[in-house]
Each structure stands twice: as structure tokens, then as C-alpha cells.
């Protein structure tokens, strides 16, 4: 269990450092960011509740672990009930993809970017995560773990909840440390798999990257997201096969993530969908991520003055994020459901931007510390193309 908890905190500290780096560059406040991120995650949009939490930081720090303790007991009860009737199985010769996604579209895009088919792998449904894998072979993780594993995961989560509160409460909050329960369950599930199985994963810096990357048998990595060259992180293991976005990202992943990559491959290019054009105007796609919401607002405010159709592509995690309603209600903007054939693309440092560029599109990237002058420069270059 100590090993699993080490993976958990290594991933957490990586994410914390990345968030701090980006927010420092953009003059952001980590505490405010984390509060808003959590409220978005919970689907709460009331701004007075947001103000209350900002003013009541110490109260939140004290109450938080006890709230998580309550959630943890609910998770224990739920998993015990769901385990009934599921005798422990021995799994052999399977390509396993742990189902941890919040978006079916994102999962489908990743699995369609490699050179093996859906029928070649099985999704392990992790408790607490949505089961939308109707097109895939699947089974519950509870078929792999034992009753003892469930109990040990619960005890480990108790430690994580209170250790996190004591160790990190002064600089962080809304840690959601109850999520260590499904993480530890996955750790014990992995420990029961033998070397005839293969693990497929896509995580770059978080706790799941270290959990799956450290598994001692054959692993297949499918890159999803961009690895930041400015972040220092511990390597997470070696892989048999890596599907990388491009040459530069392959080099970074080998330098920062993996001790060894036996076979390197490229992900397939995205499949671009044609647009049913209603006039001769060009189409501009803004690739969004709520992390950069304030920058996106500034860019959109200037795009209003350009004679073109503006479409936004939401990050999978922001599919139900209410903050984007302002964009849609106050502007003539629509949401792209797939990869549209846009003439111009504006994006943060995203993997999707790289993929559009590989398809020959005009791509303009902005950095987290972009100022008004930088945005003006992007808009001016777009006007020249139009």
C-alpha cells in the first residue's frame, strides 16, 4: 500500500506544480482557481457560494476531511453492495483499459487513434466512474479484487484523507482525497493480474500515470495531452509500445516520463468533418479549456469584430461546465461536437492544436502569460489571412 500512496502523491504534486506554474505565468491565484475548479466539477454556479468559500478558507480546511470521511463510508457501503455476487476472477491474456473517463467522445477518439481495433481490448469499469462503454467488451473491477482488497483500500483512504489535510491544507483545498479509494482498488486489481495481460493507459503526469506506468509487465501508452517542457517530474516506468503525437512530444516523453520505450509509433491523425457552409465566410475554431477561461473571453471579445464564423471546441472535462453559457448566450457562437474543418484554429498548448497543424491548418497558440498585446498580434495575423 505504501507504494500505491507514493504514486498517488507523486501525481498530485505534479498536478499542483503544473497548476502553479501556469497560474503564476497568468497572474492567477491558486486558491481561487481550485475553488472554482471544484465548483465546476460539482456543477455549482452560484457566485455567492463562490464568494463565501473564498472568505471562509480556514473553515473549509477544518470541515473538508470530515466531509470526505462521510463520502468514503458511502463509497465503502456502495462497493460492498456491488461486490455481492461477484466472485473473484483470474484474468489472463487480455489487453485492459481501465475506464476512468468522464467523456465517451474522448475515450472513442483515443481508442480510434491506434492501429488495433475495439475488439482487441477490454474495459475494466472502475467503481465511481461512469459506465458509458456500450461499444466495448467490459467487466467490473470488482470481479478482480477481493473483499480484503476493498477493506485495505478503505483503510488506505482514511490515511490519505487526514494526511492530506494535515500536510497540504495551508496551500491547497478541495483535495477530494476520497478519490484515493478507487485508486487503491485499482492498485490491488493490478497486483492480481499476471504477466500475460497488457495495460493500456494515456495519463501523463497524474497519479494514474505512476500507477499504470510502474506496473512490471507489458504496457501500451497512448499519448493524450501535451507534456510541458518546463515541468520537472519523476519518471514513471518503462513501456513496450508508445503512441506519440509527434516527434517533439515523443522526445519529451522519453526524457521526462519513461526509462525505456521499446517501440515508438504515431497516433493516427484526427478525422476532420466537413462543414455545411451557409456563406463564403471563413470558420475560426477556438479550442477551449476552462483553465484559460479568462484568456478565452478576451480572445472572443476581439473575434466579434471579425467577419467570420466562430466555433468553440470544449475540453472533455468541461462538457457540462456552466461558465461557457456566457459565451453562447451573448455571442453568435456555436459548439463543435467533432473535429470540424476550420480555416483557422486558436488554442492553448493542446494536443488537438498539434493534430490540426499536422493536417495543414493555420494554428495560433497562446501562452498562459499572454497579454493584451499578444492577443492583438494573433487577431492581426488572422485578419491578414482572412
Residue pairs with C-beta under 8 A, 6 or more apart in sequence:
1 152
1 156
1 184
1 187
3 187
3 214
4 156
4 183
4 184
4 187
4 211
5 156
5 159
5 160
5 180
6 210
7 187
7 207
7 210
7 211
7 214
8 160
8 180
8 183
8 207
8 210
9 207
10 207
10 210
10 234
11 205
11 206
11 207
11 208
11 209
11 210
12 175
12 206
12 207
14 205
14 206
14 231
14 233
15 205
15 206
16 172
17 231
17 232
18 205
18 228
18 231
19 30
19 33
19 34
19 291
20 30
21 228
21 230
21 231
22 28
22 291
22 368
23 29
23 30
23 33
23 368
25 367
25 368
25 369
26 292
26 294
26 295
26 368
26 369
26 370
27 369
30 171
30 172
31 54
31 57
31 173
32 54
33 291
34 172
34 173
34 174
35 50
35 53
35 54
35 173
35 174
36 50
37 174
37 290
38 174
38 176
39 45
39 49
39 50
39 53
40 290
40 318
40 321
40 322
40 323
41 176
43 320
43 322
45 322
45 323
53 60
57 173
60 173
60 174
61 165
61 169
61 173
64 165
64 169
64 173
64 174
64 175
65 161
65 162
65 164
65 165
65 177
68 161
68 175
68 176
68 177
68 178
69 158
69 161
71 178
72 154
72 157
72 158
72 161
72 178
72 181
75 127
75 128
75 178
75 181
75 182
76 150
76 154
76 181
78 127
79 127
79 142
79 150
79 181
79 185
80 147
80 150
82 127
82 140
82 142
83 142
83 147
83 150
86 140
86 142
86 143
87 143
88 143
88 144
88 145
88 146
88 192
89 139
89 143
89 144
91 144
91 192
91 193
91 194
91 197
92 194
92 196
92 197
93 196
93 197
94 121
94 122
94 196
94 197
94 198
95 116
95 120
95 121
95 122
95 197
95 198
95 200
95 220
96 121
96 122
96 123
96 124
96 193
96 197
96 198
96 199
96 200
97 111
97 121
97 122
97 123
97 124
97 200
97 201
98 123
98 124
98 126
98 141
98 186
98 199
98 201
98 208
98 212
99 107
99 123
99 124
99 125
99 126
99 129
99 131
99 133
99 138
100 126
100 129
100 208
101 107
101 129
101 130
101 132
101 316
102 129
102 130
102 316
102 317
102 319
103 316
103 317
103 319
104 132
104 133
105 316
105 337
106 224
106 316
107 132
107 133
108 135
109 270
110 202
110 222
110 224
111 118
111 121
111 222
112 268
112 271
113 222
113 243
113 267
113 268
113 270
114 220
114 222
114 243
114 265
114 267
114 268
115 265
115 268
118 135
118 136
119 137
121 136
121 137
121 200
122 136
122 137
122 138
122 139
123 133
123 136
123 137
123 138
124 138
124 139
124 140
124 141
124 144
124 189
125 131
125 133
125 138
125 139
125 140
125 141
126 141
126 182
126 185
126 186
127 140
127 141
127 142
127 182
127 185
128 179
128 181
128 182
129 182
131 138
141 185
141 186
141 189
144 189
144 192
144 193
145 153
145 185
145 188
145 189
145 192
146 188
146 192
149 185
149 188
149 189
149 192
150 185
152 184
152 188
153 181
153 184
153 185
153 187
153 188
154 181
156 180
156 184
157 177
157 178
157 180
157 181
157 184
160 177
160 180
161 177
161 178
161 180
164 175
164 177
165 175
165 177
168 175
183 207
183 208
183 211
186 208
186 211
187 211
190 199
190 211
190 212
190 215
193 199
193 215
193 217
194 217
195 216
195 217
195 218
197 217
197 218
198 217
198 218
198 219
198 220
198 240
199 212
199 215
199 217
199 218
199 219
199 220
200 219
200 220
200 221
200 222
201 208
201 209
201 212
201 213
201 219
201 220
201 221
201 222
202 221
202 222
202 223
202 224
202 225
203 209
203 212
203 213
203 224
204 223
204 224
204 225
204 227
204 253
204 257
205 227
205 231
205 233
209 236
209 257
210 234
210 236
210 237
212 219
213 219
213 221
213 236
213 237
213 239
213 257
213 258
214 236
214 237
215 237
218 240
219 237
219 238
219 239
219 240
219 241
220 239
220 240
220 241
220 242
220 243
221 239
221 241
221 242
221 243
221 253
221 258
221 261
222 243
222 267
223 242
223 243
223 244
223 245
223 249
223 253
223 267
223 351
224 351
225 350
225 351
226 245
226 249
226 349
226 350
226 351
226 354
227 249
227 252
227 253
227 256
227 257
228 349
229 252
231 256
232 256
233 256
233 257
235 256
235 257
235 258
235 259
236 257
236 258
237 258
237 259
238 258
238 259
238 260
238 261
238 262
239 258
239 260
239 261
239 262
240 262
240 263
241 261
241 262
241 263
241 264
241 265
242 250
242 253
242 258
242 261
242 263
242 264
242 265
243 265
243 266
243 267
244 250
244 253
244 264
244 265
244 266
244 267
245 266
245 267
245 351
245 354
245 355
246 266
246 354
246 358
249 351
249 354
250 264
253 261
254 261
269 355
269 358
269 359
270 339
270 352
270 355
270 356
270 359
271 339
272 339
272 340
272 341
272 359
273 338
273 339
273 340
273 341
274 341
275 283
275 340
275 341
275 342
277 283
281 307
281 308
281 309
282 308
282 309
282 343
282 344
282 385
282 386
283 308
283 309
283 311
283 340
283 341
283 342
283 343
283 344
284 303
284 306
284 308
284 309
284 310
284 311
284 342
284 343
284 344
284 345
284 346
284 382
285 311
285 312
285 313
285 336
285 340
285 342
285 344
285 345
285 346
285 356
286 296
286 299
286 300
286 303
286 310
286 311
286 312
286 313
286 345
286 346
286 347
287 312
287 313
287 345
287 346
287 347
287 348
287 350
287 352
287 353
288 296
288 312
288 313
288 314
288 315
288 318
288 324
289 315
289 318
289 348
289 350
290 315
290 317
290 318
290 321
290 323
290 324
291 348
292 348
292 366
292 368
293 323
295 348
295 366
295 368
295 370
295 375
296 312
296 327
297 326
297 327
298 372
298 375
299 346
299 366
299 375
299 378
299 379
300 310
300 312
300 327
300 331
300 333
302 375
302 376
302 379
303 310
303 379
304 331
306 379
306 382
306 383
306 386
307 386
308 343
308 344
308 386
310 331
310 332
310 333
311 333
311 334
311 335
311 336
311 340
311 342
312 324
312 327
312 333
312 334
312 335
312 336
313 335
313 336
313 339
313 340
313 352
314 321
314 324
314 335
318 324
324 335
327 333
328 334
328 335
339 352
339 356
342 356
342 361
343 361
343 362
343 385
344 361
344 362
344 363
344 364
344 382
344 385
344 386
345 353
345 356
345 357
345 361
345 362
345 363
345 364
346 363
346 364
346 365
346 366
346 378
346 382
347 353
347 356
347 363
347 364
347 365
347 366
348 365
348 366
348 368
349 365
349 367
353 363
353 365
356 363
357 363
362 385
364 378
364 381
364 382
366 374
366 375
366 378
367 374
